[in-house]
Amino acid sequence: MSELQNHELVPGYEFRHIRYEHRPIPGLEGLHQVWISLDNEAQLNSYTTAAVKDVILAFRRASADRRAVAVVFTAVGSKAFCTGGNTAEYATYYANRPHEYLQYMRLFNDMVTGILLCDKPVICRVNGMRIGGGQEIGMACDFTVAGDHARFGQAGPVHGSAPDGGATDFLHLYVGVARAAESLVLCEPWSAHKSVRYGMVNEAVPVHRTKDGALIANPLVVTDRYLDELGNVVHGEWKKGAELEAAKQVAKGCTIDLGELDALVDRLVVKLANTFPDCTRKTLETLRKKKLEHWQSNMETSRSWLSLNMNTEAAAGFPAFHYGDRSEREIDFGLLRRRIAEGARFDDALTREVLKPSARAGWEKAR
């Protein structure tokens, strides 16, 4: 047999900003699963420009890998799959540089498209928060499995952007328009249990291990009752008040063990391996057309708008998040809306005015 052609985009490329590895498939020799892992745990696995480039090349390599049954898109650690774009990079480099951000968004769009066009089934293994752009690249995947400590949601309208990197294209396909609007605009995170109930996540497994070795469901989430006194479904909702404070103490006494999540991934990959590869690929290609229809209709105009937004609301929102302390990561929205209603220009003076003290101090020092 003649030597097979190498169809990678950049053969021999060494990944420096993500992890790329082959993992065995239980019971199957000569085949493997490809794990593509974001590797920025200190910043909750937010993706830098360099990491986006690596992800693009990683999916091209995995797509061309003849022995790969599936791609597992995940991240290192147990706190976050991905919290979106790197706000440090956004605040210190891209803010007020719309043409630079335009080029960045070309890379981001290529990353999302690369996931949607991968010749292998793509599993998003959610090992913690999947927020903002993390939610968007996660929804581009075919399957989602999660530890039940995960949080799912958007951040754009609260932090100076719009969720136009895929969320406005994909989320309603999973959960319907009304629930999509709730998540996209209000930016209140959903639990993994709620996300399973809404149809966005295939399965969630417990990851909290108590001191006596037992795995328990996420203590912060209502998992043991289904209706409140008004008859509303509450399974998967976050606990509140004294109940939440008590649950936090339980959670502090636990360690996070992702063993069940990894076992779930293995089981899913084995199931995928026991299908005809071309039939599986064609099935997913057809299913993905619903996402691609929206994505390809909007991605270029979204890219242009997001770039221009770096001169206005993003120029205030990203510095607020990056420089502000935990209690001051949002701007003074009431003041901003009043000043805009009065005809104020969106310039440095307005940004300085609406930033809260800790964010303003950090922003001014950086400038």
C-alpha positions in Angstrom: 0.0 0.0 0.0 1.4 3.4 -0.9 2.0 6.0 1.8 -1.2 7.9 2.8 -1.4 11.6 2.2 -1.2 14.0 5.1 -4.2 16.4 5.0 -3.4 18.5 8.0 -3.3 22.2 7.4 0.1 22.6 9.1 1.7 19.1 9.4 3.9 18.7 12.5 2.6 21.9 14.2 3.3 21.9 17.9 0.5 23.3 20.1 1.7 25.8 22.7 -1.4 27.3 24.1 -3.8 24.4 24.3 -3.4 20.6 24.9 -3.8 18.1 22.1 -3.7 14.4 23.0 -4.9 11.0 21.9 -6.7 8.9 24.5 -7.6 5.2 24.2 -11.1 4.0 23.7 -12.0 1.3 26.2 -12.1 -2.1 24.5 -11.0 -0.8 21.1 -7.4 -1.1 19.9 -6.0 0.9 16.9 -8.5 3.7 17.4 -8.5 6.7 19.7 -10.4 9.8 20.9 -8.8 13.2 20.4 -8.9 15.6 23.4 -8.5 19.3 22.6 -8.2 21.1 26.0 -8.1 24.8 26.6 -5.1 25.4 28.9 -5.5 28.7 30.7 -6.7 27.6 34.1 -5.5 30.7 35.9 -7.9 32.8 33.8 -10.7 30.3 33.9 -9.7 28.9 30.5 -10.6 32.1 28.6 -9.1 31.9 25.1 -6.4 34.3 24.0 -5.8 35.2 20.4 -2.9 32.6 20.3 -5.2 29.9 21.8 -7.9 30.6 19.2 -5.3 29.9 16.5 -4.3 26.7 18.1 -7.9 25.5 18.4 -8.4 26.1 14.7 -5.4 24.0 13.8 -6.4 21.4 16.4 -9.8 20.8 14.9 -8.3 20.6 11.4 -5.9 18.0 12.6 -8.5 16.0 14.4 -10.9 16.1 11.5 -8.2 14.6 9.2 -7.2 11.9 11.8 -8.2 8.6 10.2 -8.0 6.7 13.5 -10.0 9.3 15.6 -13.5 8.2 16.4 -14.6 11.5 18.2 -13.2 14.8 19.4 -13.6 15.8 23.0 -13.4 19.6 23.5 -12.7 20.4 27.1 -10.3 22.3 29.4 -7.8 21.7 32.2 -8.8 21.9 35.8 -12.2 21.6 37.5 -13.4 25.2 37.7 -14.2 26.1 34.1 -14.5 24.8 30.6 -14.3 28.3 29.2 -15.5 31.8 30.3 -15.1 33.2 26.8 -12.6 35.7 25.4 -9.7 36.8 27.5 -10.9 39.9 29.2 -7.4 41.0 30.1 -6.5 41.0 26.4 -9.8 42.6 25.5 -9.3 45.4 28.0 -5.7 46.1 27.5 -5.3 45.6 23.7 -8.6 45.4 21.8 -10.6 48.1 23.5 -10.8 51.2 21.3 -9.0 49.2 18.5 -11.9 48.1 16.3 -9.8 47.1 13.3 -7.6 44.9 15.5 -10.7 43.3 17.0 -12.1 42.8 13.4 -9.0 40.6 12.7 -9.5 38.8 16.0 -13.1 38.1 15.2 -12.0 36.6 11.9 -10.1 34.0 13.9 -13.0 33.5 16.3 -15.4 32.9 13.4 -13.0 30.4 11.9 -12.8 28.6 15.2 -16.6 28.2 15.5 -16.9 27.2 11.8 -14.1 24.6 12.3 -16.0 23.0 15.1 -19.2 22.9 13.0 -17.4 21.4 10.0 -15.3 18.8 11.8 -15.6 15.4 10.2 -15.8 13.7 13.6 -18.5 13.9 16.2 -17.6 16.6 18.7 -18.3 16.2 22.4 -18.1 19.2 24.8 -16.9 17.9 28.2 -17.9 20.7 30.6 -15.6 20.6 33.6 -16.9 23.8 35.2 -18.2 27.2 34.0 -19.3 27.5 30.4 -20.0 31.2 30.1 -20.0 33.8 27.3 -17.9 32.7 24.4 -17.3 29.4 26.2 -21.1 28.8 25.9 -20.9 29.7 22.2 -18.1 27.3 21.3 -19.7 24.7 23.5 -23.0 24.9 21.7 -21.2 24.5 18.3 -20.4 21.0 19.5 -22.7 18.0 18.8 -23.0 16.6 22.3 -22.6 18.2 25.8 -21.9 16.2 28.9 -21.1 18.0 32.2 -20.2 17.8 35.8 -23.2 19.0 37.7 -21.1 21.8 39.2 -21.1 23.5 35.8 -22.8 26.8 35.1 -24.1 27.8 31.7 -24.8 31.2 30.4 -23.9 34.5 28.7 -22.3 37.7 29.9 -22.4 40.1 27.0 -25.1 42.6 27.7 -23.9 43.0 31.3 -20.2 43.4 30.4 -20.3 45.4 27.2 -20.9 43.0 24.3 -23.7 41.1 22.5 -23.7 37.3 22.4 -23.2 37.3 18.6 -20.4 34.8 18.6 -22.9 32.0 18.1 -25.3 32.2 21.1 -27.9 34.3 19.3 -27.6 31.7 16.4 -27.7 28.5 18.4 -29.4 28.8 21.8 -33.0 29.1 20.6 -32.5 25.8 18.7 -31.8 24.1 22.0 -34.3 25.8 24.4 -36.7 27.9 22.3 -36.9 31.7 21.8 -38.4 32.7 25.2 -35.8 30.9 27.3 -33.0 31.9 24.9 -34.0 35.6 25.3 -33.9 35.2 29.1 -30.4 33.8 29.1 -28.9 36.0 26.4 -30.1 39.3 27.8 -30.3 38.8 31.5 -27.1 36.7 31.7 -28.2 34.7 34.8 -26.4 31.4 34.7 -28.3 28.1 34.5 -27.2 25.0 36.5 -26.2 21.8 34.7 -29.5 20.2 36.0 -31.6 23.0 34.6 -29.6 22.8 31.3 -30.4 19.1 31.0 -34.1 19.8 31.7 -34.1 22.4 29.0 -32.4 20.1 26.4 -29.1 22.0 26.1 -27.0 19.3 27.9 -27.2 15.6 27.2 -26.3 14.4 30.7 -24.8 15.7 33.9 -23.1 13.6 36.6 -22.2 14.3 40.2 -18.7 15.5 41.0 -18.9 16.6 44.6 -17.1 14.0 46.8 -17.7 14.2 50.5 -15.0 13.5 53.1 -16.4 10.0 53.6 -16.0 9.3 49.9 -19.6 9.6 48.7 -20.5 11.4 45.4 -23.4 13.7 45.9 -25.4 16.0 43.6 -24.5 19.6 43.5 -25.5 20.9 47.0 -26.2 24.4 45.6 -29.0 23.2 43.3 -32.5 21.9 44.0 -32.4 18.3 42.8 -34.9 16.6 45.2 -38.2 18.3 44.5 -39.9 19.3 41.3 -42.8 21.7 42.1 -43.1 24.7 44.3 -46.3 25.9 46.0 -47.5 27.6 42.8 -46.9 24.4 40.7 -43.8 25.8 39.0 -41.0 23.4 38.1 -38.0 24.1 40.4 -35.8 21.1 39.7 -32.4 22.5 38.7 -32.9 26.0 40.1 -30.2 27.5 42.4 -31.0 27.4 46.1 -31.7 30.7 47.8 -31.4 32.4 51.2 -30.5 30.3 54.2 -30.8 27.1 52.2 -28.1 28.4 49.8 -25.8 29.4 52.6 -26.0 26.0 54.2 -25.4 24.3 50.9 -22.3 26.4 50.4 -20.9 25.0 53.6 -21.6 21.5 52.4 -19.8 22.2 49.1 -16.8 23.6 50.9 -16.4 20.3 52.6 -16.2 18.4 49.3 -13.6 17.9 46.7 -14.3 18.0 43.0 -13.9 14.6 41.4 -14.3 14.4 37.6 -14.0 10.6 37.4 -17.6 10.0 36.6 -17.5 12.7 33.9 -14.6 11.0 32.2 -16.3 7.6 32.4 -19.4 9.2 30.8 -17.2 10.6 28.0 -15.7 7.1 27.5 -19.2 5.5 27.3 -20.4 8.0 24.7 -17.3 7.5 22.6 -17.7 3.8 22.7 -21.3 4.2 21.5 -20.1 6.4 18.7 -17.4 3.9 17.7 -20.2 1.3 17.2 -21.8 3.1 14.4 -21.0 3.3 10.7 -18.6 6.3 10.4 -19.9 7.7 7.1 -23.5 7.4 8.2 -22.7 9.1 11.5 -20.8 11.9 9.7 -23.7 12.5 7.3 -26.2 12.5 10.0 -24.3 15.2 12.0 -23.7 17.2 8.8 -27.4 17.4 8.1 -28.2 18.2 11.8 -25.5 20.9 11.9 -27.1 22.7 8.9 -29.7 24.2 11.3 -26.8 25.8 13.2 -24.8 26.7 10.1 -27.8 28.4 8.5 -28.0 30.9 11.3 -24.3 31.1 11.9 -23.3 31.7 8.3 -26.1 34.2 7.7 -24.9 36.4 10.6 -21.3 35.8 11.4 -19.8 38.5 9.1 -22.3 41.3 10.1 -21.9 40.2 13.7 -18.1 40.5 13.3 -18.4 44.0 12.0 -20.7 45.2 14.7 -18.7 43.6 17.5 -15.6 45.3 16.2 -17.3 48.8 16.1 -18.6 48.1 19.6 -15.0 48.1 20.8 -15.2 51.9 20.5 -18.4 52.3 22.7 -19.9 49.9 25.2 -17.1 47.3 25.2 -14.6 50.1 25.9 -16.4 50.6 29.2 -17.6 47.1 29.9 -14.4 45.1 29.5 -12.2 47.4 31.6 -14.9 47.3 34.3 -14.7 43.6 34.4 -10.9 43.4 34.1 -9.9 46.1 36.5 -12.9 46.1 39.0 -12.9 44.1 42.1 -15.6 41.4 42.6 -18.2 43.9 43.7 -17.5 46.5 41.0 -17.2 44.5 37.7 -20.3 46.2 36.3 -20.5 49.9 35.3 -23.1 52.3 36.7 -25.8 51.4 34.3 -28.3 54.0 35.5 -25.8 56.8 35.1 -24.8 55.5 31.6 -28.4 55.4 30.4 -29.1 58.9 31.8 -26.0 60.3 30.1 -26.8 58.7 26.8 -30.4 60.1 27.0 -28.9 63.5 27.6 -26.9 63.2 24.3 -23.4 62.5 25.8 -20.7 61.3 23.5 -19.3 57.8 24.1 -15.8 58.8 24.8 -13.1 58.4 27.5 -14.8 61.0 29.6 -18.0 59.0 29.7 -16.2 55.8 30.3 -14.4 57.3 33.2 -17.7 58.6 34.6 -19.5 55.3 34.5 -16.7 53.1 35.8 -16.9 52.3 39.5 -13.9 53.4 41.7 -11.7 50.2 41.6 -12.2 49.8 37.9 -11.6 53.5 37.2 -8.4 53.4 39.2 -7.1 50.4 37.3 -8.2 51.7 33.9 -6.6 55.1 34.5 -3.3 53.6 35.7 -3.2 51.3 32.6 -3.7 54.3 30.3 
